[in-house]
Amino acid sequence: MSAPPAWEDPRRVLSRHGYAPSKRYSQNFLVTEGVVEGIADAVAPRPGERVIELGPGAGTLTCALLRRGASVLAIEKDPRMLALLRDELRDVDGFELREGDAAELDLAALTTTPIAVTGNLPYAITGSIFRRLVDQRTLVARSIVMVQREVRDRLLAGAGDEHYGALTVFVSAAFRVEPVMTVKPGAFFPPPKVTSAVVRLVPHATPRAEETDAFRRVVRAAFDQRRKTLRNALSSLATPDVLAAAFVRADVDPSVRGETLDVEAFARLAAAIEG
């Protein structure tokens, strides 16, 4: 086995294999060393700690994590990148590669204990990946991921903020969200049309809300019709009498909009409607 290679511009790695970024896989490769090292620092792996990397691409972040002593399980969907990674890193100690779709992440098939998860997420499937992380939060030790800045703003929003929405509620019910850095388009090849951001998700010791079916229905109904009062937005979920009683039990004003409720208020209201 060999040590992980030093930093190399991924454009050189791609050129060596005759590959170009794929629009099909929404590929934008990080080419700024400081950003890559900053993400690896945010992951902060302990020596020998196992880290799952979603969409490793040309292996740039992979190598930064390996250099910090992590054991990296990389999950890649693009057959070309799978071939590239096998060629470049097959003899590197601590590296494991599996073919798979990050949007279908099944942590239970990969670990029995909480594990660190990281990656530069393809923006087209960001929502699906967050859904998987929330659903499998008991197996997430921490997650450091790259998203669009707009998504970062939604994740960090508080009740009543313009960016506050269903994504905010679902993710913040399970995780504490912390900003790590903002990344300009020029840090990528090719440059995306949007500014990106890195966030850290740390699971709450006790979730702010249990994501029951009722909780999901209430949150989605409230934000699907976010300009309506809660009384009207939730009218399809129960009869007027049941809703009226639920608002009283949950201590929620039915004349306000859903965007003004925090996670705990949504949880109380969902439980009250469910009975």
C-alpha positions as a Markdown table, in Angstrom:
| # | Residue | x | y | z |
|---|---|---|---|---|
| 1 | Met | 0.0 | 0.0 | 0.0 |
| 2 | Ser | 1.1 | 3.6 | -0.6 |
| 3 | Ala | 0.5 | 7.0 | 1.0 |
| 4 | Pro | -2.1 | 9.4 | -0.5 |
| 5 | Pro | -0.8 | 11.7 | -3.2 |
| 6 | Ala | -0.1 | 15.4 | -2.6 |
| 7 | Trp | -2.4 | 18.0 | -4.0 |
| 8 | Glu | -2.9 | 18.0 | -7.7 |
| 9 | Asp | -5.2 | 20.2 | -9.8 |
| 10 | Pro | -8.1 | 18.0 | -10.8 |
| 11 | Arg | -7.9 | 19.4 | -14.3 |
| 12 | Arg | -4.6 | 17.7 | -14.7 |
| 13 | Val | -6.0 | 14.5 | -13.4 |
| 14 | Leu | -9.0 | 14.6 | -15.7 |
| 15 | Ser | -6.7 | 15.4 | -18.7 |
| 16 | Arg | -4.4 | 12.5 | -17.9 |
| 17 | His | -7.4 | 10.2 | -18.3 |
| 18 | Gly | -8.9 | 12.0 | -21.3 |
| 19 | Tyr | -12.1 | 13.1 | -19.4 |
| 20 | Ala | -14.1 | 16.3 | -19.3 |
| 21 | Pro | -16.8 | 17.3 | -16.8 |
| 22 | Ser | -20.2 | 15.7 | -17.5 |
| 23 | Lys | -23.4 | 17.7 | -17.7 |
| 24 | Arg | -25.3 | 14.5 | -17.1 |
| 25 | Tyr | -23.8 | 14.1 | -13.7 |
| 26 | Ser | -23.8 | 17.8 | -12.9 |
| 27 | Gln | -20.1 | 17.8 | -12.4 |
| 28 | Asn | -18.2 | 20.9 | -11.2 |
| 29 | Phe | -14.8 | 20.0 | -9.9 |
| 30 | Leu | -13.2 | 22.0 | -7.1 |
| 31 | Val | -9.9 | 23.4 | -8.4 |
| 32 | Thr | -8.9 | 25.7 | -5.5 |
| 33 | Glu | -6.6 | 24.0 | -3.0 |
| 34 | Gly | -7.6 | 26.3 | -0.1 |
| 35 | Val | -11.3 | 25.4 | -0.4 |
| 36 | Val | -10.6 | 21.7 | -0.6 |
| 37 | Glu | -8.3 | 21.8 | 2.4 |
| 38 | Gly | -10.8 | 23.9 | 4.3 |
| 39 | Ile | -13.5 | 21.3 | 3.7 |
| 40 | Ala | -11.2 | 18.6 | 4.9 |
| 41 | Asp | -10.4 | 20.6 | 8.0 |
| 42 | Ala | -14.1 | 21.1 | 8.7 |
| 43 | Val | -14.6 | 17.3 | 8.5 |
| 44 | Ala | -11.7 | 17.0 | 11.0 |
| 45 | Pro | -11.3 | 13.2 | 10.8 |
| 46 | Arg | -9.6 | 11.5 | 13.7 |
| 47 | Pro | -6.7 | 9.2 | 12.7 |
| 48 | Gly | -8.3 | 6.0 | 11.2 |
| 49 | Glu | -11.8 | 7.4 | 11.4 |
| 50 | Arg | -14.1 | 6.1 | 8.6 |
| 51 | Val | -15.6 | 8.9 | 6.4 |
| 52 | Ile | -18.2 | 8.5 | 3.6 |
| 53 | Glu | -17.6 | 10.7 | 0.7 |
| 54 | Leu | -20.5 | 11.3 | -1.7 |
| 55 | Gly | -19.5 | 11.9 | -5.3 |
| 56 | Pro | -15.7 | 12.0 | -5.0 |
| 57 | Gly | -15.2 | 12.8 | -8.7 |
| 58 | Ala | -11.5 | 13.0 | -9.4 |
| 59 | Gly | -10.6 | 12.3 | -5.8 |
| 60 | Thr | -9.4 | 15.8 | -4.8 |
| 61 | Leu | -11.2 | 16.0 | -1.4 |
| 62 | Thr | -10.7 | 12.2 | -1.0 |
| 63 | Cys | -6.9 | 12.7 | -1.0 |
| 64 | Ala | -7.1 | 15.6 | 1.4 |
| 65 | Leu | -9.1 | 13.4 | 3.8 |
| 66 | Leu | -6.7 | 10.5 | 3.4 |
| 67 | Arg | -3.7 | 12.8 | 4.1 |
| 68 | Arg | -5.4 | 13.6 | 7.4 |
| 69 | Gly | -5.5 | 9.9 | 8.3 |
| 70 | Ala | -9.1 | 9.2 | 7.5 |
| 71 | Ser | -10.3 | 5.9 | 6.0 |
| 72 | Val | -12.5 | 7.0 | 3.1 |
| 73 | Leu | -15.4 | 5.1 | 1.6 |
| 74 | Ala | -16.1 | 6.9 | -1.6 |
| 75 | Ile | -19.5 | 6.4 | -3.4 |
| 76 | Glu | -19.5 | 7.4 | -7.1 |
| 77 | Lys | -22.0 | 7.0 | -9.8 |
| 78 | Asp | -20.1 | 8.1 | -13.0 |
| 79 | Pro | -18.4 | 5.0 | -14.6 |
| 80 | Arg | -15.6 | 7.3 | -15.9 |
| 81 | Met | -14.8 | 8.6 | -12.4 |
| 82 | Leu | -15.0 | 5.1 | -11.0 |
| 83 | Ala | -12.3 | 4.0 | -13.5 |
| 84 | Leu | -10.2 | 7.1 | -12.8 |
| 85 | Leu | -10.3 | 6.6 | -9.0 |
| 86 | Arg | -9.5 | 2.9 | -9.3 |
| 87 | Asp | -6.5 | 3.8 | -11.4 |
| 88 | Glu | -5.3 | 6.7 | -9.3 |
| 89 | Leu | -6.0 | 5.5 | -5.7 |
| 90 | Arg | -6.3 | 1.7 | -5.9 |
| 91 | Asp | -3.0 | 1.2 | -3.9 |
| 92 | Val | -3.6 | 4.0 | -1.4 |
| 93 | Asp | -4.0 | 2.8 | 2.2 |
| 94 | Gly | -7.4 | 3.6 | 3.7 |
| 95 | Phe | -9.3 | 4.1 | 0.4 |
| 96 | Glu | -12.4 | 2.1 | -0.5 |
| 97 | Leu | -14.5 | 2.7 | -3.6 |
| 98 | Arg | -18.1 | 1.7 | -4.3 |
| 99 | Glu | -20.4 | 2.3 | -7.2 |
| 100 | Gly | -23.6 | 4.0 | -6.1 |
| 101 | Asp | -26.0 | 6.9 | -6.3 |
| 102 | Ala | -25.6 | 9.5 | -3.5 |
| 103 | Ala | -29.4 | 10.3 | -3.8 |
| 104 | Glu | -30.0 | 6.7 | -2.7 |
| 105 | Leu | -27.6 | 6.7 | 0.2 |
| 106 | Asp | -28.2 | 3.7 | 2.6 |
| 107 | Leu | -26.1 | 4.3 | 5.6 |
| 108 | Ala | -27.4 | 1.1 | 7.3 |
| 109 | Ala | -25.8 | -0.9 | 4.6 |
| 110 | Leu | -22.5 | 0.8 | 5.2 |
| 111 | Thr | -22.2 | 1.2 | 9.0 |
| 112 | Thr | -23.7 | 0.2 | 12.3 |
| 113 | Thr | -22.4 | 3.2 | 14.2 |
| 114 | Pro | -22.6 | 7.0 | 13.5 |
| 115 | Ile | -20.3 | 8.0 | 10.7 |
| 116 | Ala | -19.0 | 11.3 | 9.1 |
| 117 | Val | -20.5 | 12.1 | 5.7 |
| 118 | Thr | -19.1 | 14.7 | 3.3 |
| 119 | Gly | -19.2 | 15.7 | -0.4 |
| 120 | Asn | -19.6 | 18.3 | -3.0 |
| 121 | Leu | -23.3 | 17.5 | -3.7 |
| 122 | Pro | -24.6 | 17.7 | -7.2 |
| 123 | Tyr | -27.1 | 20.5 | -6.9 |
| 124 | Ala | -29.9 | 18.7 | -8.8 |
| 125 | Ile | -30.1 | 16.0 | -6.0 |
| 126 | Thr | -29.4 | 18.1 | -2.9 |
| 127 | Gly | -33.0 | 17.7 | -1.7 |
| 128 | Ser | -32.9 | 14.0 | -2.0 |
| 129 | Ile | -29.6 | 13.7 | -0.1 |
| 130 | Phe | -30.8 | 15.9 | 2.7 |
| 131 | Arg | -33.9 | 13.7 | 2.9 |
| 132 | Arg | -31.7 | 10.6 | 3.2 |
| 133 | Leu | -29.5 | 12.3 | 5.9 |
| 134 | Val | -32.6 | 13.3 | 8.0 |
| 135 | Asp | -34.2 | 9.8 | 7.6 |
| 136 | Gln | -30.9 | 8.2 | 8.8 |
| 137 | Arg | -29.8 | 10.8 | 11.3 |
| 138 | Thr | -29.0 | 8.2 | 14.0 |
| 139 | Leu | -26.2 | 7.0 | 11.8 |
| 140 | Val | -24.7 | 10.4 | 11.0 |
| 141 | Ala | -22.0 | 11.6 | 13.3 |
| 142 | Arg | -21.7 | 14.9 | 11.4 |
| 143 | Ser | -22.0 | 15.9 | 7.8 |
| 144 | Ile | -20.0 | 18.6 | 6.0 |
| 145 | Val | -21.4 | 19.2 | 2.5 |
| 146 | Met | -21.3 | 21.7 | -0.4 |
| 147 | Val | -24.6 | 23.2 | -1.5 |
| 148 | Gln | -25.9 | 26.3 | -3.3 |
| 149 | Arg | -25.6 | 29.4 | -1.2 |
| 150 | Glu | -29.4 | 29.7 | -1.6 |
| 151 | Val | -29.8 | 26.3 | 0.1 |
| 152 | Arg | -27.4 | 27.3 | 2.8 |
| 153 | Asp | -29.6 | 30.4 | 3.5 |
| 154 | Arg | -32.7 | 28.2 | 3.7 |
| 155 | Leu | -31.0 | 25.8 | 6.1 |
| 156 | Leu | -29.9 | 28.7 | 8.4 |
| 157 | Ala | -33.1 | 30.6 | 8.3 |
| 158 | Gly | -35.3 | 31.2 | 11.4 |
| 159 | Ala | -39.0 | 31.3 | 11.7 |
| 160 | Gly | -40.4 | 34.4 | 9.9 |
| 161 | Asp | -37.3 | 34.8 | 7.7 |
| 162 | Glu | -37.8 | 35.0 | 3.9 |
| 163 | His | -35.7 | 31.9 | 3.3 |
| 164 | Tyr | -37.5 | 29.8 | 6.0 |
| 165 | Gly | -39.4 | 26.8 | 4.5 |
| 166 | Ala | -40.1 | 23.1 | 4.7 |
| 167 | Leu | -36.4 | 22.2 | 4.1 |
| 168 | Thr | -35.4 | 24.4 | 7.1 |
| 169 | Val | -38.0 | 22.7 | 9.4 |
| 170 | Phe | -37.1 | 19.1 | 8.4 |
| 171 | Val | -33.3 | 19.5 | 8.6 |
| 172 | Ser | -33.2 | 21.7 | 11.7 |
| 173 | Ala | -35.5 | 19.3 | 13.5 |
| 174 | Ala | -32.8 | 16.7 | 13.2 |
| 175 | Phe | -29.5 | 18.7 | 13.0 |
| 176 | Arg | -27.8 | 21.8 | 14.2 |
| 177 | Val | -26.7 | 23.6 | 11.0 |
| 178 | Glu | -23.5 | 25.6 | 11.0 |
| 179 | Pro | -22.0 | 27.7 | 8.2 |
| 180 | Val | -18.4 | 26.8 | 7.2 |
| 181 | Met | -17.5 | 28.9 | 4.2 |
| 182 | Thr | -18.8 | 30.5 | 1.0 |
| 183 | Val | -17.3 | 29.4 | -2.3 |
| 184 | Lys | -17.3 | 31.6 | -5.4 |
| 185 | Pro | -17.9 | 30.1 | -8.9 |
| 186 | Gly | -14.3 | 30.6 | -9.9 |
| 187 | Ala | -13.2 | 27.9 | -7.4 |
| 188 | Phe | -14.7 | 25.3 | -9.7 |
| 189 | Phe | -14.1 | 23.8 | -13.2 |
| 190 | Pro | -16.3 | 24.6 | -15.0 |
| 191 | Pro | -17.6 | 27.5 | -12.9 |
| 192 | Pro | -21.3 | 27.1 | -11.9 |
| 193 | Lys | -23.7 | 29.9 | -12.4 |
| 194 | Val | -24.3 | 30.2 | -8.6 |
| 195 | Thr | -22.3 | 30.9 | -5.5 |
| 196 | Ser | -21.8 | 27.8 | -3.3 |
| 197 | Ala | -21.5 | 27.3 | 0.4 |
| 198 | Val | -20.3 | 24.6 | 2.8 |
| 199 | Val | -22.3 | 23.7 | 5.8 |
| 200 | Arg | -21.9 | 21.4 | 8.8 |
| 201 | Leu | -24.8 | 19.3 | 10.1 |
| 202 | Val | -24.5 | 18.0 | 13.7 |
| 203 | Pro | -27.3 | 15.8 | 15.0 |
| 204 | His | -29.2 | 17.1 | 18.0 |
| 205 | Ala | -28.7 | 14.8 | 21.1 |
| 206 | Thr | -32.5 | 14.8 | 21.2 |
| 207 | Pro | -34.3 | 15.8 | 18.0 |
| 208 | Arg | -36.3 | 19.0 | 18.2 |
| 209 | Ala | -39.2 | 17.0 | 16.7 |
| 210 | Glu | -40.0 | 13.5 | 15.7 |
| 211 | Glu | -40.7 | 13.3 | 12.0 |
| 212 | Thr | -44.0 | 11.5 | 12.0 |
| 213 | Asp | -46.3 | 11.3 | 9.0 |
| 214 | Ala | -48.5 | 13.9 | 10.7 |
| 215 | Phe | -45.5 | 16.2 | 11.1 |
| 216 | Arg | -44.6 | 15.9 | 7.5 |
| 217 | Arg | -48.1 | 16.5 | 6.3 |
| 218 | Val | -48.6 | 19.6 | 8.5 |
| 219 | Val | -45.2 | 21.1 | 7.4 |
| 220 | Arg | -45.7 | 20.5 | 3.7 |
| 221 | Ala | -49.3 | 21.8 | 3.8 |
| 222 | Ala | -48.2 | 24.9 | 5.6 |
| 223 | Phe | -45.5 | 25.7 | 3.1 |
| 224 | Asp | -47.3 | 24.5 | -0.1 |
| 225 | Gln | -49.7 | 27.4 | 0.6 |
| 226 | Arg | -47.4 | 29.6 | 2.6 |
| 227 | Arg | -49.4 | 32.8 | 1.8 |
| 228 | Lys | -52.5 | 31.4 | 3.4 |
| 229 | Thr | -53.3 | 31.4 | 7.1 |
| 230 | Leu | -52.7 | 28.0 | 8.9 |
| 231 | Arg | -56.5 | 27.6 | 9.3 |
| 232 | Asn | -56.9 | 27.6 | 5.5 |
| 233 | Ala | -53.6 | 25.9 | 4.6 |
| 234 | Leu | -54.3 | 22.9 | 6.8 |
| 235 | Ser | -58.0 | 22.7 | 5.9 |
| 236 | Ser | -57.5 | 19.5 | 3.9 |
| 237 | Leu | -55.9 | 17.6 | 6.8 |
| 238 | Ala | -58.9 | 17.5 | 9.2 |
| 239 | Thr | -62.4 | 18.8 | 9.8 |
| 240 | Pro | -62.8 | 22.4 | 10.9 |
| 241 | Asp | -63.8 | 21.3 | 14.4 |
| 242 | Val | -60.8 | 19.0 | 14.8 |
| 243 | Leu | -58.5 | 21.8 | 13.5 |
| 244 | Ala | -60.0 | 24.3 | 15.8 |
| 245 | Ala | -59.4 | 22.0 | 18.8 |
| 246 | Ala | -55.9 | 21.2 | 17.7 |
| 247 | Phe | -54.9 | 24.9 | 17.4 |
| 248 | Val | -56.1 | 25.4 | 21.0 |
| 249 | Arg | -54.2 | 22.3 | 22.3 |
| 250 | Ala | -51.1 | 23.2 | 20.5 |
| 251 | Asp | -51.3 | 26.9 | 21.5 |
| 252 | Val | -51.0 | 28.0 | 17.9 |
| 253 | Asp | -52.8 | 31.0 | 16.4 |
| 254 | Pro | -54.8 | 29.7 | 13.4 |
| 255 | Ser | -54.7 | 33.2 | 11.8 |
| 256 | Val | -50.9 | 33.2 | 11.3 |
| 257 | Arg | -49.0 | 31.8 | 8.4 |
| 258 | Gly | -46.9 | 28.6 | 8.7 |
| 259 | Glu | -43.7 | 30.5 | 8.0 |
| 260 | Thr | -44.0 | 32.1 | 11.5 |
| 261 | Leu | -43.9 | 28.7 | 13.4 |
| 262 | Asp | -40.8 | 27.2 | 14.8 |
| 263 | Val | -40.0 | 23.5 | 14.7 |
| 264 | Glu | -41.5 | 22.8 | 18.1 |
| 265 | Ala | -44.8 | 24.6 | 17.2 |
| 266 | Phe | -45.1 | 22.4 | 14.1 |
| 267 | Ala | -44.6 | 19.3 | 16.2 |
| 268 | Arg | -47.2 | 20.3 | 18.8 |
| 269 | Leu | -49.7 | 21.1 | 16.1 |
| 270 | Ala | -49.1 | 17.8 | 14.2 |
| 271 | Ala | -49.5 | 15.9 | 17.4 |
| 272 | Ala | -52.7 | 17.7 | 18.3 |
| 273 | Ile | -54.2 | 17.1 | 14.8 |
| 274 | Glu | -53.2 | 13.4 | 15.0 |
| 275 | Gly | -55.0 | 13.2 | 18.3 |
